[in-house]
Each structure stands twice: as structure tokens, then as C-alpha cells.
Amino acid sequence: MQVPSELRYTSDHEWVAITGSRVRVGITDYAQDALGDIVYVQVPATGSSVSAGDAFGEVESTKSVSDIYAPVSGSVVAVNEALASAPESVNSDPYGNGWLCEIECSDVSQLDSLLDAAAYQALIAG
């Protein structure tokens, strides 16, 4: 399983790339592998507000439907429109073309509670 060291993670298997007070969010390689072939992705609308820990979208695979949880509170400033026609990119490139949305953080101190790569690897190792 890939766990890029430059990213931060949640215990719900989302990854977070931090640029100042803006974060790009996706699901981890571990999560996409557990889900199987992804056939549909629902992301929040641009401009919507999200709260850390709350479900803000979902991923549907051939096995199940899983919620996606906001890693931080803030406003959605961008969504990956390409997922509407190519949800499988979450499987093939979870840390690249498979990103879900970008959030402008309302409280950057929340970033401190995210897991680093070593802590996330320990979590998925069980």
C-alpha cells in the first residue's frame, strides 16, 4: 500500500495535501483497495460548508457504498469534476487524478490533529 510521506491522513482513510489554509482531499490507497472497483463518486458542491468528521460525500463500488468524511471544517472551493465520468481514477490514481475536493479551512489548528504517514501506516497495519 502506498502511503506518501508528504500527506496527512485521517483514521477514516482520507488523505490530505496541505497548501497553506487549503487542503486537497481524497481516499487512501488502502481505502480504494478495500472498496474494490469504484463505479460512482459523490462529492460536495463547490461553495458548501463542511464540518470536520461529518460525512460530505460517498464512494460507491461494486462491493459497497461508503461515506467520505471531512478531515477539516471549512468551505469547499473546488471539486474534481472528472470523477463524474471517470470514477475509476480513484482506484488507478488515488493520490493524483483521483482527488475528490479542496477545502478552505476555517480553523487551521485542525490540521494538527491529522495523522502523519507513520501513524497512518501503523493504523492500517492493525
C-alpha positions as CSV (number, residue, x, y, z in Angstrom):
1,M,0.0,0.0,0.0
2,Q,1.2,3.4,-0.9
3,V,1.3,6.0,2.0
4,P,3.1,9.1,0.6
5,S,5.1,10.8,3.4
6,E,4.2,14.3,2.4
7,L,0.5,13.8,3.0
8,R,-1.6,13.7,6.2
9,Y,-4.3,11.2,7.0
10,T,-7.5,10.6,8.9
11,S,-8.5,7.4,10.8
12,D,-11.4,7.2,8.3
13,H,-8.9,6.7,5.4
14,E,-8.9,10.1,3.8
15,W,-5.6,11.7,2.7
16,V,-5.0,15.4,2.9
17,A,-2.5,17.5,1.0
18,I,-2.0,20.9,2.8
19,T,-1.2,24.1,1.0
20,G,-1.4,27.0,3.5
21,S,-5.0,27.0,4.7
22,R,-6.3,25.0,1.8
23,V,-6.4,21.2,1.7
24,R,-7.0,18.7,-1.2
25,V,-8.8,15.6,0.0
26,G,-9.0,12.0,-1.4
27,I,-9.3,8.5,-0.2
28,T,-6.2,6.4,0.5
29,D,-4.8,3.6,-1.5
30,Y,-5.8,1.3,1.4
31,A,-9.4,2.5,1.2
32,Q,-9.7,2.2,-2.5
33,D,-8.3,-1.3,-2.4
34,A,-10.7,-2.3,0.3
35,L,-13.6,-0.9,-1.6
36,G,-12.9,-2.6,-4.9
37,D,-13.9,-1.2,-8.3
38,I,-15.3,2.3,-7.8
39,V,-18.3,3.0,-10.0
40,Y,-19.6,6.3,-8.6
41,V,-18.3,9.2,-6.5
42,Q,-20.5,11.9,-4.9
43,V,-18.6,15.0,-3.9
44,P,-19.9,18.1,-2.1
45,A,-20.9,21.1,-4.2
46,T,-18.5,24.0,-4.6
47,G,-19.3,26.6,-2.0
48,S,-20.8,24.2,0.5
49,S,-19.7,24.2,4.1
50,V,-18.4,21.1,5.7
51,S,-17.6,20.2,9.3
52,A,-14.7,18.0,10.4
53,G,-15.8,14.4,11.0
54,D,-19.1,14.8,9.2
55,A,-19.9,12.8,6.0
56,F,-19.8,15.0,3.0
57,G,-19.9,12.6,0.1
58,E,-19.8,8.9,-0.8
59,V,-18.0,6.4,-2.9
60,E,-19.9,3.5,-4.4
61,S,-18.1,0.4,-5.5
62,T,-19.1,-3.0,-6.8
63,K,-18.9,-4.2,-3.2
64,S,-20.5,-1.4,-1.1
65,V,-21.3,2.3,-0.6
66,S,-19.0,4.2,1.8
67,D,-19.2,7.7,3.3
68,I,-16.4,10.2,2.9
69,Y,-15.7,12.3,5.9
70,A,-14.5,15.9,6.0
71,P,-11.0,16.0,7.6
72,V,-11.4,19.7,8.5
73,S,-14.1,22.2,8.7
74,G,-14.4,24.9,6.1
75,S,-15.8,25.7,2.6
76,V,-15.5,23.6,-0.5
77,V,-13.6,25.6,-3.0
78,A,-13.0,23.0,-5.8
79,V,-14.3,19.6,-6.7
80,N,-12.8,17.1,-9.1
81,E,-15.4,17.2,-11.9
82,A,-13.6,14.5,-13.9
83,L,-14.8,11.9,-11.4
84,A,-18.4,12.1,-12.8
85,S,-17.2,10.4,-16.0
86,A,-14.2,8.6,-14.6
87,P,-14.8,7.4,-11.1
88,E,-12.3,4.6,-11.6
89,S,-9.5,7.1,-11.4
90,V,-9.9,6.9,-7.6
91,N,-8.7,3.2,-8.0
92,S,-6.0,3.8,-10.5
93,D,-4.5,7.1,-9.1
94,P,-5.9,7.7,-5.6
95,Y,-3.2,10.3,-4.7
96,G,-3.3,12.1,-8.1
97,N,-6.2,12.2,-10.6
98,G,-8.5,10.5,-8.1
99,W,-8.6,13.5,-5.7
100,L,-12.1,14.5,-4.5
101,C,-12.3,18.1,-3.5
102,E,-10.4,21.1,-2.0
103,I,-11.5,22.8,1.3
104,E,-10.5,26.2,2.6
105,C,-10.0,25.5,6.3
106,S,-11.9,27.7,8.7
107,D,-9.6,26.7,11.6
108,V,-6.1,25.6,10.5
109,S,-5.3,24.3,14.0
110,Q,-7.5,21.3,13.0
111,L,-4.6,20.2,10.7
112,D,-2.5,19.4,13.8
113,S,-4.9,16.5,14.6
114,L,-4.3,14.7,11.3
115,L,-2.1,11.6,11.2
116,D,1.3,11.6,9.7
117,A,2.3,8.8,7.3
118,A,4.0,6.7,10.0
119,A,0.9,6.9,12.3
120,Y,-1.4,6.1,9.4
121,Q,0.8,3.1,8.4
122,A,0.6,1.9,12.0
123,L,-3.2,2.2,11.9
124,I,-3.7,0.2,8.7
125,A,-1.2,-2.4,9.9
126,G,-3.7,-3.2,12.6
